[in-house]
Structure formats: structure tokens, C-alpha cells
Amino acid sequence: MSMIYKVSYVVQGGEYPGGIKNQEEKPEVGTLVQIGLMMFEVMEVHDMMPPRDDFQFLHATVKPASHRKN
């Protein structure tokens, strides 16, 4: 069984709303993530609590990427 990550994304500067996503891959610093129609670069990732079975809560800080996804 694969790990499920519930990730709280917060956008630096507060100009854009963040979001909460369930995903199968842990976000890594430098990767891109789509929130709504915008693409964001992951700046930081922190565990919110230790993993339990196949589930983990994470917090990620992101900034707008240099381009939009069409």
C-alpha cells in the first residue's frame, strides 16, 4: 500500500490562496505543484505530525512559479 500525504500548501506573501491536497508523492523542495490554475514552486516542507500507517500530514510553503500551466 502506498503512502497518502495530506499537504497544507501556504503561499509566501499571501497574494494567492493556498490549499490542501491529498497526494501519493511527498512534495520536495524545488518541485512544482498546481494549486487551482496556478503553478507554484515548493520552498519548504515540514512534518506536522509523525506518519501513521500509510498516512501523513505535511505543511509546505510555496511561491508562484515563473509560468502558468495551460
mmCIF file of the N, C-alpha and C atoms, coordinates in Angstrom:
data_MODEL
# 
_entry.id   MODEL 
# 
loop_
_atom_site.group_PDB 
_atom_site.id 
_atom_site.type_symbol 
_atom_site.label_atom_id 
_atom_site.label_alt_id 
_atom_site.label_comp_id 
_atom_site.label_asym_id 
_atom_site.label_entity_id 
_atom_site.label_seq_id 
_atom_site.pdbx_PDB_ins_code 
_atom_site.Cartn_x 
_atom_site.Cartn_y 
_atom_site.Cartn_z 
_atom_site.occupancy 
_atom_site.B_iso_or_equiv 
_atom_site.pdbx_formal_charge 
_atom_site.auth_seq_id 
_atom_site.auth_comp_id 
_atom_site.auth_asym_id 
_atom_site.auth_atom_id 
_atom_site.pdbx_PDB_model_num 
ATOM 1   N N  . MET A 1 1  ? 0.848  -1.181 0.000   1.00 0.00 ? 1  MET A N  1 
ATOM 2   C CA . MET A 1 1  ? 0.000  0.000  0.000   1.00 0.00 ? 1  MET A CA 1 
ATOM 3   C C  . MET A 1 1  ? 0.890  1.240  0.000   1.00 0.00 ? 1  MET A C  1 
ATOM 4   N N  . SER A 1 2  ? 0.538  2.250  -0.778  1.00 0.00 ? 2  SER A N  1 
ATOM 5   C CA . SER A 1 2  ? 1.363  3.449  -0.861  1.00 0.00 ? 2  SER A CA 1 
ATOM 6   C C  . SER A 1 2  ? 0.945  4.474  0.191   1.00 0.00 ? 2  SER A C  1 
ATOM 7   N N  . MET A 1 3  ? 1.880  5.359  0.510   1.00 0.00 ? 3  MET A N  1 
ATOM 8   C CA . MET A 1 3  ? 1.645  6.414  1.488   1.00 0.00 ? 3  MET A CA 1 
ATOM 9   C C  . MET A 1 3  ? 0.740  7.483  0.876   1.00 0.00 ? 3  MET A C  1 
ATOM 10  N N  . ILE A 1 4  ? -0.179 8.002  1.656   1.00 0.00 ? 4  ILE A N  1 
ATOM 11  C CA . ILE A 1 4  ? -1.010 9.141  1.262   1.00 0.00 ? 4  ILE A CA 1 
ATOM 12  C C  . ILE A 1 4  ? -0.569 10.329 2.106   1.00 0.00 ? 4  ILE A C  1 
ATOM 13  N N  . TYR A 1 5  ? -0.281 11.431 1.447   1.00 0.00 ? 5  TYR A N  1 
ATOM 14  C CA . TYR A 1 5  ? 0.134  12.662 2.120   1.00 0.00 ? 5  TYR A CA 1 
ATOM 15  C C  . TYR A 1 5  ? -0.996 13.679 2.025   1.00 0.00 ? 5  TYR A C  1 
ATOM 16  N N  . LYS A 1 6  ? -1.426 14.210 3.152   1.00 0.00 ? 6  LYS A N  1 
ATOM 17  C CA . LYS A 1 6  ? -2.365 15.332 3.177   1.00 0.00 ? 6  LYS A CA 1 
ATOM 18  C C  . LYS A 1 6  ? -1.496 16.560 3.390   1.00 0.00 ? 6  LYS A C  1 
ATOM 19  N N  . VAL A 1 7  ? -1.392 17.406 2.348   1.00 0.00 ? 7  VAL A N  1 
ATOM 20  C CA . VAL A 1 7  ? -0.447 18.514 2.358   1.00 0.00 ? 7  VAL A CA 1 
ATOM 21  C C  . VAL A 1 7  ? -1.194 19.845 2.422   1.00 0.00 ? 7  VAL A C  1 
ATOM 22  N N  . SER A 1 8  ? -0.834 20.649 3.408   1.00 0.00 ? 8  SER A N  1 
ATOM 23  C CA . SER A 1 8  ? -1.340 22.006 3.524   1.00 0.00 ? 8  SER A CA 1 
ATOM 24  C C  . SER A 1 8  ? -0.341 22.923 2.831   1.00 0.00 ? 8  SER A C  1 
ATOM 25  N N  . TYR A 1 9  ? -0.774 23.554 1.732   1.00 0.00 ? 9  TYR A N  1 
ATOM 26  C CA . TYR A 1 9  ? 0.094  24.461 0.978   1.00 0.00 ? 9  TYR A CA 1 
ATOM 27  C C  . TYR A 1 9  ? -0.227 25.900 1.360   1.00 0.00 ? 9  TYR A C  1 
ATOM 28  N N  . VAL A 1 10 ? 0.798  26.665 1.754   1.00 0.00 ? 10 VAL A N  1 
ATOM 29  C CA . VAL A 1 10 ? 0.662  28.081 2.089   1.00 0.00 ? 10 VAL A CA 1 
ATOM 30  C C  . VAL A 1 10 ? 1.560  28.865 1.145   1.00 0.00 ? 10 VAL A C  1 
ATOM 31  N N  . VAL A 1 11 ? 0.981  29.900 0.520   1.00 0.00 ? 11 VAL A N  1 
ATOM 32  C CA . VAL A 1 11 ? 1.723  30.704 -0.460  1.00 0.00 ? 11 VAL A CA 1 
ATOM 33  C C  . VAL A 1 11 ? 2.420  31.858 0.251   1.00 0.00 ? 11 VAL A C  1 
ATOM 34  N N  . GLN A 1 12 ? 3.734  31.984 0.031   1.00 0.00 ? 12 GLN A N  1 
ATOM 35  C CA . GLN A 1 12 ? 4.501  33.086 0.609   1.00 0.00 ? 12 GLN A CA 1 
ATOM 36  C C  . GLN A 1 12 ? 3.901  34.417 0.182   1.00 0.00 ? 12 GLN A C  1 
ATOM 37  N N  . GLY A 1 13 ? 3.824  35.351 1.101   1.00 0.00 ? 13 GLY A N  1 
ATOM 38  C CA . GLY A 1 13 ? 3.337  36.689 0.796   1.00 0.00 ? 13 GLY A CA 1 
ATOM 39  C C  . GLY A 1 13 ? 1.829  36.832 0.851   1.00 0.00 ? 13 GLY A C  1 
ATOM 40  N N  . GLY A 1 14 ? 1.098  35.740 0.831   1.00 0.00 ? 14 GLY A N  1 
ATOM 41  C CA . GLY A 1 14 ? -0.349 35.781 0.965   1.00 0.00 ? 14 GLY A CA 1 
ATOM 42  C C  . GLY A 1 14 ? -1.112 36.370 -0.212  1.00 0.00 ? 14 GLY A C  1 
ATOM 43  N N  . GLU A 1 15 ? -0.469 36.536 -1.373  1.00 0.00 ? 15 GLU A N  1 
ATOM 44  C CA . GLU A 1 15 ? -1.164 37.107 -2.531  1.00 0.00 ? 15 GLU A CA 1 
ATOM 45  C C  . GLU A 1 15 ? -2.130 36.126 -3.192  1.00 0.00 ? 15 GLU A C  1 
ATOM 46  N N  . TYR A 1 16 ? -1.934 34.839 -2.961  1.00 0.00 ? 16 TYR A N  1 
ATOM 47  C CA . TYR A 1 16 ? -2.767 33.812 -3.561  1.00 0.00 ? 16 TYR A CA 1 
ATOM 48  C C  . TYR A 1 16 ? -3.265 32.894 -2.454  1.00 0.00 ? 16 TYR A C  1 
ATOM 49  N N  . PRO A 1 17 ? -4.459 32.329 -2.627  1.00 0.00 ? 17 PRO A N  1 
ATOM 50  C CA . PRO A 1 17 ? -4.915 31.359 -1.629  1.00 0.00 ? 17 PRO A CA 1 
ATOM 51  C C  . PRO A 1 17 ? -4.094 30.077 -1.747  1.00 0.00 ? 17 PRO A C  1 
ATOM 52  N N  . GLY A 1 18 ? -3.889 29.437 -0.649  1.00 0.00 ? 18 GLY A N  1 
ATOM 53  C CA . GLY A 1 18 ? -3.215 28.140 -0.649  1.00 0.00 ? 18 GLY A CA 1 
ATOM 54  C C  . GLY A 1 18 ? -4.239 27.043 -0.869  1.00 0.00 ? 18 GLY A C  1 
ATOM 55  N N  . GLY A 1 19 ? -3.956 25.878 -0.331  1.00 0.00 ? 19 GLY A N  1 
ATOM 56  C CA . GLY A 1 19 ? -4.892 24.773 -0.475  1.00 0.00 ? 19 GLY A CA 1 
ATOM 57  C C  . GLY A 1 19 ? -4.429 23.565 0.303   1.00 0.00 ? 19 GLY A C  1 
ATOM 58  N N  . ILE A 1 20 ? -5.295 22.577 0.367   1.00 0.00 ? 20 ILE A N  1 
ATOM 59  C CA . ILE A 1 20 ? -4.981 21.293 0.992   1.00 0.00 ? 20 ILE A CA 1 
ATOM 60  C C  . ILE A 1 20 ? -5.212 20.228 -0.069  1.00 0.00 ? 20 ILE A C  1 
ATOM 61  N N  . LYS A 1 21 ? -4.207 19.387 -0.260  1.00 0.00 ? 21 LYS A N  1 
ATOM 62  C CA . LYS A 1 21 ? -4.300 18.342 -1.278  1.00 0.00 ? 21 LYS A CA 1 
ATOM 63  C C  . LYS A 1 21 ? -3.931 16.988 -0.678  1.00 0.00 ? 21 LYS A C  1 
ATOM 64  N N  . ASN A 1 22 ? -4.615 15.947 -1.114  1.00 0.00 ? 22 ASN A N  1 
ATOM 65  C CA . ASN A 1 22 ? -4.216 14.571 -0.841  1.00 0.00 ? 22 ASN A CA 1 
ATOM 66  C C  . ASN A 1 22 ? -3.397 14.118 -2.037  1.00 0.00 ? 22 ASN A C  1 
ATOM 67  N N  . GLN A 1 23 ? -2.216 13.570 -1.773  1.00 0.00 ? 23 GLN A N  1 
ATOM 68  C CA . GLN A 1 23 ? -1.374 13.120 -2.881  1.00 0.00 ? 23 GLN A CA 1 
ATOM 69  C C  . GLN A 1 23 ? -0.548 11.918 -2.469  1.00 0.00 ? 23 GLN A C  1 
ATOM 70  N N  . GLU A 1 24 ? -0.102 11.164 -3.468  1.00 0.00 ? 24 GLU A N  1 
ATOM 71  C CA . GLU A 1 24 ? 0.654  9.935  -3.224  1.00 0.00 ? 24 GLU A CA 1 
ATOM 72  C C  . GLU A 1 24 ? 2.155  10.164 -3.187  1.00 0.00 ? 24 GLU A C  1 
ATOM 73  N N  . GLU A 1 25 ? 2.629  11.324 -3.645  1.00 0.00 ? 25 GLU A N  1 
ATOM 74  C CA . GLU A 1 25 ? 4.058  11.627 -3.610  1.00 0.00 ? 25 GLU A CA 1 
ATOM 75  C C  . GLU A 1 25 ? 4.315  12.764 -2.633  1.00 0.00 ? 25 GLU A C  1 
ATOM 76  N N  . LYS A 1 26 ? 5.353  12.606 -1.824  1.00 0.00 ? 26 LYS A N  1 
ATOM 77  C CA . LYS A 1 26 ? 5.719  13.645 -0.874  1.00 0.00 ? 26 LYS A CA 1 
ATOM 78  C C  . LYS A 1 26 ? 6.314  14.821 -1.646  1.00 0.00 ? 26 LYS A C  1 
ATOM 79  N N  . PRO A 1 27 ? 5.849  16.043 -1.381  1.00 0.00 ? 27 PRO A N  1 
ATOM 80  C CA . PRO A 1 27 ? 6.426  17.196 -2.081  1.00 0.00 ? 27 PRO A CA 1 
ATOM 81  C C  . PRO A 1 27 ? 7.884  17.392 -1.668  1.00 0.00 ? 27 PRO A C  1 
ATOM 82  N N  . GLU A 1 28 ? 8.705  17.812 -2.602  1.00 0.00 ? 28 GLU A N  1 
ATOM 83  C CA . GLU A 1 28 ? 10.123 18.055 -2.355  1.00 0.00 ? 28 GLU A CA 1 
ATOM 84  C C  . GLU A 1 28 ? 10.452 19.504 -2.702  1.00 0.00 ? 28 GLU A C  1 
ATOM 85  N N  . VAL A 1 29 ? 11.390 20.082 -1.986  1.00 0.00 ? 29 VAL A N  1 
ATOM 86  C CA . VAL A 1 29 ? 11.829 21.449 -2.263  1.00 0.00 ? 29 VAL A CA 1 
ATOM 87  C C  . VAL A 1 29 ? 12.290 21.551 -3.715  1.00 0.00 ? 29 VAL A C  1 
ATOM 88  N N  . GLY A 1 30 ? 11.809 22.601 -4.408  1.00 0.00 ? 30 GLY A N  1 
ATOM 89  C CA . GLY A 1 30 ? 12.193 22.833 -5.796  1.00 0.00 ? 30 GLY A CA 1 
ATOM 90  C C  . GLY A 1 30 ? 11.232 22.267 -6.820  1.00 0.00 ? 30 GLY A C  1 
ATOM 91  N N  . THR A 1 31 ? 10.339 21.359 -6.403  1.00 0.00 ? 31 THR A N  1 
ATOM 92  C CA . THR A 1 31 ? 9.381  20.803 -7.358  1.00 0.00 ? 31 THR A CA 1 
ATOM 93  C C  . THR A 1 31 ? 8.215  21.764 -7.552  1.00 0.00 ? 31 THR A C  1 
ATOM 94  N N  . LEU A 1 32 ? 7.470  21.555 -8.632  1.00 0.00 ? 32 LEU A N  1 
ATOM 95  C CA . LEU A 1 32 ? 6.304  22.378 -8.924  1.00 0.00 ? 32 LEU A CA 1 
ATOM 96  C C  . LEU A 1 32 ? 5.036  21.647 -8.528  1.00 0.00 ? 32 LEU A C  1 
ATOM 97  N N  . VAL A 1 33 ? 4.057  22.434 -8.053  1.00 0.00 ? 33 VAL A N  1 
ATOM 98  C CA . VAL A 1 33 ? 2.751  21.885 -7.686  1.00 0.00 ? 33 VAL A CA 1 
ATOM 99  C C  . VAL A 1 33 ? 1.677  22.814 -8.235  1.00 0.00 ? 33 VAL A C  1 
ATOM 100 N N  . GLN A 1 34 ? 0.591  22.230 -8.718  1.00 0.00 ? 34 GLN A N  1 
ATOM 101 C CA . GLN A 1 34 ? -0.513 23.035 -9.211  1.00 0.00 ? 34 GLN A CA 1 
ATOM 102 C C  . GLN A 1 34 ? -1.543 23.190 -8.111  1.00 0.00 ? 34 GLN A C  1 
ATOM 103 N N  . ILE A 1 35 ? -1.916 24.453 -7.847  1.00 0.00 ? 35 ILE A N  1 
ATOM 104 C CA . ILE A 1 35 ? -2.995 24.766 -6.912  1.00 0.00 ? 35 ILE A CA 1 
ATOM 105 C C  . ILE A 1 35 ? -3.959 25.649 -7.687  1.00 0.00 ? 35 ILE A C  1 
ATOM 106 N N  . GLY A 1 36 ? -5.155 25.141 -7.944  1.00 0.00 ? 36 GLY A N  1 
ATOM 107 C CA . GLY A 1 36 ? -6.084 25.852 -8.828  1.00 0.00 ? 36 GLY A CA 1 
ATOM 108 C C  . GLY A 1 36 ? -5.512 25.880 -10.227 1.00 0.00 ? 36 GLY A C  1 
ATOM 109 N N  . LEU A 1 37 ? -5.489 27.050 -10.842 1.00 0.00 ? 37 LEU A N  1 
ATOM 110 C CA . LEU A 1 37 ? -4.932 27.187 -12.193 1.00 0.00 ? 37 LEU A CA 1 
ATOM 111 C C  . LEU A 1 37 ? -3.472 27.601 -12.188 1.00 0.00 ? 37 LEU A C  1 
ATOM 112 N N  . MET A 1 38 ? -2.914 27.880 -11.033 1.00 0.00 ? 38 MET A N  1 
ATOM 113 C CA . MET A 1 38 ? -1.547 28.398 -10.907 1.00 0.00 ? 38 MET A CA 1 
ATOM 114 C C  . MET A 1 38 ? -0.550 27.288 -10.574 1.00 0.00 ? 38 MET A C  1 
ATOM 115 N N  . MET A 1 39 ? 0.688  27.503 -11.009 1.00 0.00 ? 39 MET A N  1 
ATOM 116 C CA . MET A 1 39 ? 1.797  26.620 -10.647 1.00 0.00 ? 39 MET A CA 1 
ATOM 117 C C  . MET A 1 39 ? 2.648  27.319 -9.598  1.00 0.00 ? 39 MET A C  1 
ATOM 118 N N  . PHE A 1 40 ? 3.101  26.552 -8.615  1.00 0.00 ? 40 PHE A N  1 
ATOM 119 C CA . PHE A 1 40 ? 3.909  27.077 -7.528  1.00 0.00 ? 40 PHE A CA 1 
ATOM 120 C C  . PHE A 1 40 ? 5.137  26.201 -7.325  1.00 0.00 ? 40 PHE A C  1 
ATOM 121 N N  . GLU A 1 41 ? 6.215  26.822 -6.860  1.00 0.00 ? 41 GLU A N  1 
ATOM 122 C CA . GLU A 1 41 ? 7.444  26.101 -6.532  1.00 0.00 ? 41 GLU A CA 1 
ATOM 123 C C  . GLU A 1 41 ? 7.475  25.855 -5.030  1.00 0.00 ? 41 GLU A C  1 
ATOM 124 N N  . VAL A 1 42 ? 7.787  24.633 -4.636  1.00 0.00 ? 42 VAL A N  1 
ATOM 125 C CA . VAL A 1 42 ? 7.864  24.264 -3.220  1.00 0.00 ? 42 VAL A CA 1 
ATOM 126 C C  . VAL A 1 42 ? 9.161  24.813 -2.622  1.00 0.00 ? 42 VAL A C  1 
ATOM 127 N N  . MET A 1 43 ? 9.032  25.581 -1.543  1.00 0.00 ? 43 MET A N  1 
ATOM 128 C CA . MET A 1 43 ? 10.178 26.200 -0.881  1.00 0.00 ? 43 MET A CA 1 
ATOM 129 C C  . MET A 1 43 ? 10.584 25.459 0.396   1.00 0.00 ? 43 MET A C  1 
ATOM 130 N N  . GLU A 1 44 ? 9.611  24.976 1.155   1.00 0.00 ? 44 GLU A N  1 
ATOM 131 C CA . GLU A 1 44 ? 9.864  24.256 2.412   1.00 0.00 ? 44 GLU A CA 1 
ATOM 132 C C  . GLU A 1 44 ? 8.808  23.177 2.589   1.00 0.00 ? 44 GLU A C  1 
ATOM 133 N N  . VAL A 1 45 ? 9.189  22.092 3.251   1.00 0.00 ? 45 VAL A N  1 
ATOM 134 C CA . VAL A 1 45 ? 8.247  21.029 3.609   1.00 0.00 ? 45 VAL A CA 1 
ATOM 135 C C  . VAL A 1 45 ? 8.543  20.614 5.048   1.00 0.00 ? 45 VAL A C  1 
ATOM 136 N N  . HIS A 1 46 ? 7.490  20.553 5.865   1.00 0.00 ? 46 HIS A N  1 
ATOM 137 C CA . HIS A 1 46 ? 7.639  20.167 7.270   1.00 0.00 ? 46 HIS A CA 1 
ATOM 138 C C  . HIS A 1 46 ? 6.587  19.123 7.630   1.00 0.00 ? 46 HIS A C  1 
ATOM 139 N N  . ASP A 1 47 ? 6.994  18.148 8.456   1.00 0.00 ? 47 ASP A N  1 
ATOM 140 C CA . ASP A 1 47 ? 6.044  17.180 9.007   1.00 0.00 ? 47 ASP A CA 1 
ATOM 141 C C  . ASP A 1 47 ? 5.195  17.895 10.047  1.00 0.00 ? 47 ASP A C  1 
ATOM 142 N N  . MET A 1 48 ? 3.887  17.696 10.000  1.00 0.00 ? 48 MET A N  1 
ATOM 143 C CA . MET A 1 48 ? 3.007  18.274 11.015  1.00 0.00 ? 48 MET A CA 1 
ATOM 144 C C  . MET A 1 48 ? 2.852  17.325 12.198  1.00 0.00 ? 48 MET A C  1 
ATOM 145 N N  . MET A 1 49 ? 3.001  16.035 11.929  1.00 0.00 ? 49 MET A N  1 
ATOM 146 C CA . MET A 1 49 ? 2.991  15.001 12.968  1.00 0.00 ? 49 MET A CA 1 
ATOM 147 C C  . MET A 1 49 ? 3.615  13.747 12.360  1.00 0.00 ? 49 MET A C  1 
ATOM 148 N N  . PRO A 1 50 ? 4.039  12.809 13.191  1.00 0.00 ? 50 PRO A N  1 
ATOM 149 C CA . PRO A 1 50 ? 4.652  11.596 12.641  1.00 0.00 ? 50 PRO A CA 1 
ATOM 150 C C  . PRO A 1 50 ? 3.662  10.816 11.772  1.00 0.00 ? 50 PRO A C  1 
ATOM 151 N N  . PRO A 1 51 ? 4.187  10.099 10.764  1.00 0.00 ? 51 PRO A N  1 
ATOM 152 C CA . PRO A 1 51 ? 3.297  9.287  9.920   1.00 0.00 ? 51 PRO A CA 1 
ATOM 153 C C  . PRO A 1 51 ? 2.586  8.217  10.744  1.00 0.00 ? 51 PRO A C  1 
ATOM 154 N N  . ARG A 1 52 ? 1.398  7.875  10.300  1.00 0.00 ? 52 ARG A N  1 
ATOM 155 C CA . ARG A 1 52 ? 0.630  6.821  10.966  1.00 0.00 ? 52 ARG A CA 1 
ATOM 156 C C  . ARG A 1 52 ? 0.144  5.859  9.895   1.00 0.00 ? 52 ARG A C  1 
ATOM 157 N N  . ASP A 1 53 ? 0.570  4.622  9.998   1.00 0.00 ? 53 ASP A N  1 
ATOM 158 C CA . ASP A 1 53 ? 0.260  3.601  8.996   1.00 0.00 ? 53 ASP A CA 1 
ATOM 159 C C  . ASP A 1 53 ? 0.664  4.119  7.605   1.00 0.00 ? 53 ASP A C  1 
ATOM 160 N N  . ASP A 1 54 ? -0.291 4.356  6.723   1.00 0.00 ? 54 ASP A N  1 
ATOM 161 C CA . ASP A 1 54 ? 0.022  4.802  5.364   1.00 0.00 ? 54 ASP A CA 1 
ATOM 162 C C  . ASP A 1 54 ? -0.434 6.244  5.120   1.00 0.00 ? 54 ASP A C  1 
ATOM 163 N N  . PHE A 1 55 ? -0.419 7.069  6.177   1.00 0.00 ? 55 PHE A N  1 
ATOM 164 C CA . PHE A 1 55 ? -0.957 8.421  6.099   1.00 0.00 ? 55 PHE A CA 1 
ATOM 165 C C  . PHE A 1 55 ? -0.048 9.399  6.828   1.00 0.00 ? 55 PHE A C  1 
ATOM 166 N N  . GLN A 1 56 ? 0.166  10.596 6.240   1.00 0.00 ? 56 GLN A N  1 
ATOM 167 C CA . GLN A 1 56 ? 0.991  11.600 6.905   1.00 0.00 ? 56 GLN A CA 1 
ATOM 168 C C  . GLN A 1 56 ? 0.501  13.003 6.567   1.00 0.00 ? 56 GLN A C  1 
ATOM 169 N N  . PHE A 1 57 ? 0.491  13.894 7.583   1.00 0.00 ? 57 PHE A N  1 
ATOM 170 C CA . PHE A 1 57 ? 0.152  15.301 7.398   1.00 0.00 ? 57 PHE A CA 1 
ATOM 171 C C  . PHE A 1 57 ? 1.436  16.095 7.198   1.00 0.00 ? 57 PHE A C  1 
ATOM 172 N N  . LEU A 1 58 ? 1.461  16.966 6.160   1.00 0.00 ? 58 LEU A N  1 
ATOM 173 C CA . LEU A 1 58 ? 2.622  17.806 5.880   1.00 0.00 ? 58 LEU A CA 1 
ATOM 174 C C  . LEU A 1 58 ? 2.188  19.250 5.683   1.00 0.00 ? 58 LEU A C  1 
ATOM 175 N N  . HIS A 1 59 ? 3.118  20.168 5.927   1.00 0.00 ? 59 HIS A N  1 
ATOM 176 C CA . HIS A 1 59 ? 2.929  21.586 5.633   1.00 0.00 ? 59 HIS A CA 1 
ATOM 177 C C  . HIS A 1 59 ? 3.993  21.965 4.607   1.00 0.00 ? 59 HIS A C  1 
ATOM 178 N N  . ALA A 1 60 ? 3.585  22.659 3.546   1.00 0.00 ? 60 ALA A N  1 
ATOM 179 C CA . ALA A 1 60 ? 4.537  23.096 2.523   1.00 0.00 ? 60 ALA A CA 1 
ATOM 180 C C  . ALA A 1 60 ? 4.334  24.587 2.249   1.00 0.00 ? 60 ALA A C  1 
ATOM 181 N N  . THR A 1 61 ? 5.440  25.320 2.207   1.00 0.00 ? 61 THR A N  1 
ATOM 182 C CA . THR A 1 61 ? 5.418  26.722 1.815   1.00 0.00 ? 61 THR A CA 1 
ATOM 183 C C  . THR A 1 61 ? 5.823  26.788 0.355   1.00 0.00 ? 61 THR A C  1 
ATOM 184 N N  . VAL A 1 62 ? 5.061  27.547 -0.433  1.00 0.00 ? 62 VAL A N  1 
ATOM 185 C CA . VAL A 1 62 ? 5.312  27.649 -1.876  1.00 0.00 ? 62 VAL A CA 1 
ATOM 186 C C  . VAL A 1 62 ? 5.349  29.109 -2.311  1.00 0.00 ? 62 VAL A C  1 
ATOM 187 N N  . LYS A 1 63 ? 5.913  29.341 -3.509  1.00 0.00 ? 63 LYS A N  1 
ATOM 188 C CA . LYS A 1 63 ? 5.877  30.668 -4.121  1.00 0.00 ? 63 LYS A CA 1 
ATOM 189 C C  . LYS A 1 63 ? 5.435  30.492 -5.565  1.00 0.00 ? 63 LYS A C  1 
ATOM 190 N N  . PRO A 1 64 ? 4.830  31.529 -6.149  1.00 0.00 ? 64 PRO A N  1 
ATOM 191 C CA . PRO A 1 64 ? 4.391  31.400 -7.548  1.00 0.00 ? 64 PRO A CA 1 
ATOM 192 C C  . PRO A 1 64 ? 5.584  31.038 -8.455  1.00 0.00 ? 64 PRO A C  1 
ATOM 193 N N  . ALA A 1 65 ? 5.330  30.097 -9.354  1.00 0.00 ? 65 ALA A N  1 
ATOM 194 C CA . ALA A 1 65 ? 6.347  29.719 -10.344 1.00 0.00 ? 65 ALA A CA 1 
ATOM 195 C C  . ALA A 1 65 ? 6.400  30.801 -11.409 1.00 0.00 ? 65 ALA A C  1 
ATOM 196 N N  . SER A 1 66 ? 7.400  30.748 -12.241 1.00 0.00 ? 66 SER A N  1 
ATOM 197 C CA . SER A 1 66 ? 7.598  31.791 -13.249 1.00 0.00 ? 66 SER A CA 1 
ATOM 198 C C  . SER A 1 66 ? 6.658  31.663 -14.444 1.00 0.00 ? 66 SER A C  1 
ATOM 199 N N  . HIS A 1 67 ? 5.852  30.589 -14.502 1.00 0.00 ? 67 HIS A N  1 
ATOM 200 C CA . HIS A 1 67 ? 4.919  30.418 -15.618 1.00 0.00 ? 67 HIS A CA 1 
ATOM 201 C C  . HIS A 1 67 ? 3.626  29.792 -15.127 1.00 0.00 ? 67 HIS A C  1 
ATOM 202 N N  . ARG A 1 68 ? 2.567  29.907 -15.913 1.00 0.00 ? 68 ARG A N  1 
ATOM 203 C CA . ARG A 1 68 ? 1.279  29.292 -15.605 1.00 0.00 ? 68 ARG A CA 1 
ATOM 204 C C  . ARG A 1 68 ? 1.111  28.014 -16.411 1.00 0.00 ? 68 ARG A C  1 
ATOM 205 N N  . LYS A 1 69 ? 0.386  27.085 -15.854 1.00 0.00 ? 69 LYS A N  1 
ATOM 206 C CA . LYS A 1 69 ? 0.066  25.858 -16.595 1.00 0.00 ? 69 LYS A CA 1 
ATOM 207 C C  . LYS A 1 69 ? -1.170 26.113 -17.433 1.00 0.00 ? 69 LYS A C  1 
ATOM 208 N N  . ASN A 1 70 ? -1.133 25.770 -18.723 1.00 0.00 ? 70 ASN A N  1 
ATOM 209 C CA . ASN A 1 70 ? -2.277 25.988 -19.619 1.00 0.00 ? 70 ASN A CA 1 
ATOM 210 C C  . ASN A 1 70 ? -3.271 24.875 -19.510 1.00 0.00 ? 70 ASN A C  1 
# 
